[in-house]
C-alpha cells in the first residue's frame, strides 16, 4: 500500500505545474458551464409562478449590487410537519403553491418530501434557514414556524438601480416571476414593478 502511495506521489510530482494549472482552469470552466446550463434548463423548462415580495429589515437592504428579497412564502407555519422528526438541522422541504384570485402564488402546505400536485399547483424546493430541525428534545424536530430559503433571495442589478427596487419592494410593489421545475428547483426569471417587467433574466 505504501509503495503504491509513493508511486502515485512520484507520478504526480512528474506532471509539469503548467499542466496542473491548465487542468485546474479547465475544471473551473467546466463547472461554470454546468452551472449556466443548469440555470438555463430551469428558466426554459420551468413553470412560471409570480411571488409577492415583502419588506426587508433596513439593516439588510442592499448588499453591493444585489437586492435582498423575501416573500410571503419565506415564513410559513409548519402545519402537519410541526413536531415531527427532521433529517437535519436545516432540512430540505417542499412547499405546495397555488395561485390566488390575483394570480399570485401562495403557500398551501409544507412537506418533508415531494408530494403530487395538479396544475396550476406547483411544488417548490427550499431549505429551512433558522427554524426547523431545531426544536424539541435534542432539537431534532420541526418547529411550529419555518423560515425557508428557496435560492431566490437576491438579485443582481446594475449599479445605482438598487434603491428604486428597494423602495418598491418595501412598498410591496415589487413582484418576482420565478421559474420552477417539477423537481422543485427554482430560479428568478423576471422582476415586475407595478405589474410591468423591469428586469428579465437572459437564458444564457
Residue pairs with C-beta under 8 A, 6 or more apart in sequence:
36 204
39 187
40 203
40 204
41 181
42 179
42 180
42 181
42 185
42 186
42 187
43 179
43 187
43 189
43 201
43 203
44 179
44 203
45 179
45 181
46 178
46 179
46 180
46 181
46 185
46 186
46 187
46 189
47 119
47 122
47 179
47 180
47 181
48 177
48 178
48 179
48 180
48 189
49 97
49 99
49 105
49 122
49 124
49 177
49 178
49 179
49 180
49 186
50 99
50 103
50 104
50 105
50 175
50 176
50 177
50 178
50 192
51 71
51 72
51 73
51 104
51 105
51 152
51 175
51 176
51 177
51 178
52 71
52 72
52 104
52 172
52 175
53 69
53 70
53 71
53 169
53 172
53 174
53 175
53 176
54 70
54 71
54 72
54 74
54 169
54 172
55 169
55 170
55 172
56 68
56 69
56 70
56 166
56 169
56 170
60 68
61 68
61 166
62 68
62 162
62 163
62 166
63 154
65 156
65 157
65 158
65 159
65 162
66 154
66 155
66 156
66 157
66 162
67 154
67 155
67 157
67 162
67 165
67 166
67 169
68 153
68 154
69 152
69 153
69 154
69 155
69 169
69 176
70 153
71 150
71 152
71 176
72 104
72 106
72 107
73 95
73 97
73 105
73 106
73 107
73 124
73 148
73 150
74 147
74 148
74 149
74 150
74 153
75 145
75 146
75 147
75 148
76 95
76 107
76 110
76 145
76 146
76 148
77 110
77 144
77 145
77 146
78 110
78 132
78 142
78 143
78 144
78 145
78 146
79 109
79 110
80 109
81 93
81 110
81 111
81 112
81 142
81 146
82 142
82 143
82 144
83 135
83 136
83 141
83 142
84 112
84 141
84 142
85 140
85 141
86 112
86 128
86 132
86 133
86 140
86 141
86 142
87 112
87 133
88 133
89 132
89 133
89 134
89 139
90 127
90 128
90 129
90 132
90 133
91 112
91 127
91 128
91 132
91 133
91 142
92 125
92 126
92 127
92 128
93 110
93 111
93 112
93 125
93 126
93 127
93 128
93 132
93 146
93 148
94 110
94 111
94 112
94 113
94 114
94 115
94 123
94 124
94 125
94 126
94 184
95 107
95 108
95 109
95 110
95 111
95 123
95 124
95 126
95 148
96 107
96 108
96 109
96 110
96 111
96 115
96 117
96 121
96 122
96 123
97 105
97 106
97 107
97 108
97 121
97 122
97 123
97 124
98 105
98 106
98 108
98 120
98 121
98 122
99 105
99 106
99 120
100 106
104 175
105 122
108 121
109 115
110 146
110 148
112 142
114 123
114 183
114 184
115 123
117 123
122 180
123 180
123 182
123 184
124 150
124 178
124 180
124 184
124 186
125 150
125 183
125 184
125 185
125 186
126 148
126 149
126 150
126 151
127 148
127 149
128 142
128 146
128 147
128 148
129 147
129 148
129 149
130 147
131 143
131 145
131 146
131 147
132 142
132 143
132 146
132 147
133 139
133 140
133 141
133 142
134 143
135 141
135 142
135 143
135 144
150 178
150 186
151 185
151 186
151 187
152 176
152 178
152 186
152 187
152 188
155 176
155 188
155 191
155 199
157 165
157 199
165 174
165 191
165 193
165 198
168 174
168 193
168 194
173 193
173 194
174 191
174 192
174 193
175 191
175 192
175 195
176 188
176 190
176 191
176 192
177 188
177 189
177 190
177 191
177 192
178 186
178 187
178 188
178 189
179 186
179 187
179 188
179 189
180 186
187 201
188 201
189 200
189 201
190 197
190 198
190 199
190 200
190 201
191 197
191 198
191 199
192 198
